């Protein structure tokens, strides 16, 4: 488990170095939100992958994790989150998954 956390932190730090800004806000609150999303929405799919897979830190795709953390921190509105996810993951119908994630904000 510690290895996964280190891997995610290293990956986010590397990406932050590329863009010059922090990719996803990381805090106990954002981690709690991501755990809540995994529990409530993990079976839904974004594109062709289940949310649980997209939240796994051993996955090379950090876009879903990044955008969802920004949503939980309030740096993305639900509408901007929906647009970001649908523009990066155009395959399939993402609506049920996105609706579930946004519902976790309440």
Secondary structure, DSSP 8 states (H G I E B T S, - for coil): -HHHHHHHHHHHHHHHHHHSS-SS--SHHHHHHHHHHHHHHTTSEETTEEHHHHH-TTSS--HHHHHHHHHHHTSS-HHHHHHHHHHH--SS--HHHHHHHHHTT-
